[in-house]
């Protein structure tokens, strides 16, 4: 093989190695960014949630939530009533007991609603007073007792 061909092959090999190293580095950066986004803390953490059937075909909903890193105004909790297949049958919403919640503060909720036929579990969602959906931790589903 001539000197010129060997130098061309060497340049191609070095160029390919640099390109592969650059691609590996870029993939590592993308993975780190994806992990950072995935690990964002919830705006609201469900500490406790209970649902149990009471007289007259109603369900009592009780629980506690804790605010994350940002204060919240007008916390609204949505209860999705789920069938045995996991489909949402109906939803009910209630406001938290306090209008404004500082970060790290806890709030409780209490509600009584009609028992939707076929509902066996509930899942929670949360919104603020500006109707912005909040990230919620430990949203369920929770079994209706």
Secondary structure, DSSP 8 states (H G I E B T S, - for coil): --HHHHHHHHHHHHHHHHHHHHHHHHHHHHHHHHHHHHT---SEEEEEEEEEEEGGGEEEEEEEEEE-SS-EES-EEEEEEE-TTS-EEEEEEEE-S-SEE-TT-EEEEEEEEE--TT--EEEEEEE-TT--EE-EES-EEEEB-
